[in-house]
């Protein structure tokens, strides 16, 4: 989720940047990354952002289900021949754009169903509008960063003093 929030905030501009950011996030890349992969993820971003902007839990679930239907495959256990057993929620042989779509779709579904359907949203600071994934214990996050929360708190404080 954090990776997708970062991609949404600053979309990659080149296939090389996309690949580098995926590697930095710990993703394995087993085939060349090209313009098609970049185009695929840039096309996916607005569809994922629609999940964050959904007005109701039902609408959010329907949007996540649509992402899962178009991105994920049946779960399967794999080890990439390196002994690191894990589950893939995607078909084999996909390019990086399709892999990221599947990982993010499943990750979003797990985050929302495991932590709460309200745990994805937009920053409450009017001029910011960035998306955040709420990992807080209490589930009351309203801002994308401490900087935005502090800026809004100062603004509210100054408004009360006047």
N, C-alpha and C positions, 0 to 999 in steps of 0.2 A: 504494500500500500504506500509506504513512504516513497518508494521508487517512482510509482505512478504519479504521486502528488508532485514530485520534483519534475517529472517529464511534463506534466500539465502546466506547471508554473513557468518552465523554460523549455519549450519543445526543442528537440535536437534540430540542427540546421543541415547537417550532412550525414551520410551513412557512416562515416568514420567516427563522428561525434556520438552517434547513436550506439555504435558498437563499443566505443570506449566507456560510455556511461553504463551500458549493460554489464561489461566486464567489471567495472568498479562496484556494481551492485551485487556481484558474485554469480552472474549468469554464465553458463558455459556456452560458448559459441563454436559450433562444429562445422560451419559452412561459411562461405564468403558472404559478407553483408553488402547489399547494393541499394540502389535508388528505390527499388520496389519495396524493400523492407522499411525504408524511411517513409515512403508514401503510405504504406499500410498502417504504420503506427500513427502518423499524422492524421489519417482518416479515422482511426479508432479514438483518438483523444476526445473529440466532441461527443461521441457516443458514450464514453466513460464519464465525461463531465455531466452529461444529462442525468446520470445516476445521482450525483451529488446535488443536483438542482431539483430532483423530484419532490413534489409537494406532499405526497403521502407514502406510507410504507408500502401499500399495494402497488403504487406506480413505481416505486424504487425496485421492488421485487420483480415486477414485470420487465423493467429495463435490464436488471442483472440477469434474469433468465434469458432474455434475448441475446445478451453478450455471451453467456455460456453456450447457448445453442449454436451461435455462429463461430465460436472460438475454441471450445474445449472438446476433447474426445473422451472416450471411456477411460477411467483410471487404470493404470497398469504400473507394476513394480519394475524398476530398472536399476542398473548399477553403473552404466557407462563403462563396464569392464574395469572399473577402478576400485570396486569393493564398497563404494558409497551408496548403499541401497536407499532408494527413495521412490516416491510416487510421481508419475507424470500424468497430467490431466490433458494430454494433447496427443495427437497422432505423431508418429515418427517421421523424420525426413522433412520437417517444416523449416522455412527460413526464420530468421530472427524476429521479423515483424509478427509472424503468426505465433511464434513461441511466446513472445511478450504479451500478445493479446490473450492467449490461453492462460498464462500465469496470472495476469492481472485480473481477468474475469473470475477465475477460481478464487484468487486471493481476496477480491472484493466481496464475493459471496460469503467466504469464510469469515471475513472481518465483520460484516453486517449481521450475519446470523449468530456469530459467536459473541460479539460484544454489544450489539444492538443496532437496530435499523436506523438510528439517529446518529451513528458514529461516523458520518461522512457529511461534510457541509462546506459552506463558503464562509470566509472570514467576516466577522460582524463589523469590522471597520469599513465604513462606506466606500472609501477610496481604494481599498485593497482588492477585495473580491477574489483572493486566491482560495483554492480548495485546501481543506485539511482533512486528515484522517485522525479521528479521536482515539488515542491510546491511553487516555488518562484513566485513573482508577474509578473516579466518580462519574465519568461520562458527561461532563458538563463543559467541554471545550467549546469556545465560541470564536476564537481567533486562530489564525494560522501560525502566529509566532508571539513570543513575549514582547517583541518590539511593537506589534500592532495592539496588543492588549494594553501595554503601558501608554501608548499614544492616545488610545481611547479613554483610558482612566484619567489622564492629565486633562484631556478635553472636557470630560464630565466634571472634574474638580473645578476647573476654571469657570465653567458655566454656572456652577452652584455659587461660587464666590461673587459673581457679578450680580 
